[in-house]
Amino acid sequence: MQKVKVKNLHKQTMEERLNTLRAGVLGSNDGILTVVGVLVSVAAATTDQFTILIAGLSDLLACAFSMASGEYASVSTQKDTERAAVAKEEGLLKMDWDGEVSAVRAYYQEKGLSEKTAQSIAEDLMAKAPLKTIVRVKYDIELGYYLNPWDAAFASLFAAALGGILPLMAMILAPAGLKLYATILAVILSSALTGYISSKLGDGLVKVAVIRNIVIGLITITIHYGVGRLF
């Protein structure tokens, strides 16, 4: 039993870490694209460094706090949904015990066990920990363990700020004739990094993810530069 508790705790910890990393990667990618979009648009329309700095910094802060609030709301909603599911199953355990046992039996039958064996396992588990068993079987929820919305929010906040500050520094600190090129390079490097991390987290193809992020970054620069030159 102690081993099972440790295993469940480890699983929950890994889920929290992956969720935090996911929020960080998304925040970083969003920070890169939104900030560089504003920077290139403004830089194409004016050469005033203070105007470019204020525009880029304002967008960076807005993007970071927007991503953080979005992640907080998203994870909080998930947490509330899981709690509602647990409350629902508490009621069903009182009103339809046999139906809940049947649900657990069906779960193990789908895993390839015989009806007799599945029934025996279901009765044993439900006798020991009914609520924990039914929410795990039906919803893949570990009772008492919920994702922390604050972790996701802060990860997204800092990642978005970090992603956005790289092109901002390139645009502000690079020599006058190299500002656009320095910004493009900063976007390529940072987009490649977020693509690499996201592919590793999702067990995807690294090359595809990196190229996709770089292409999206370059398209973003092209579109916003065109808008800036137009106006």
Salt bridges, closest charged atoms under 4 A:
GLU71 OE1 - ARG22 NH2 3.11
GLU89 OE1 - LYS138 NZ 3.35
GLU100 OE1 - LYS138 NZ 2.90
ASP124 OD2 - LYS128 NZ 3.38
ASP140 OD1 - LYS11 NZ 3.20
GLU142 OE2 - LYS11 NZ 3.97
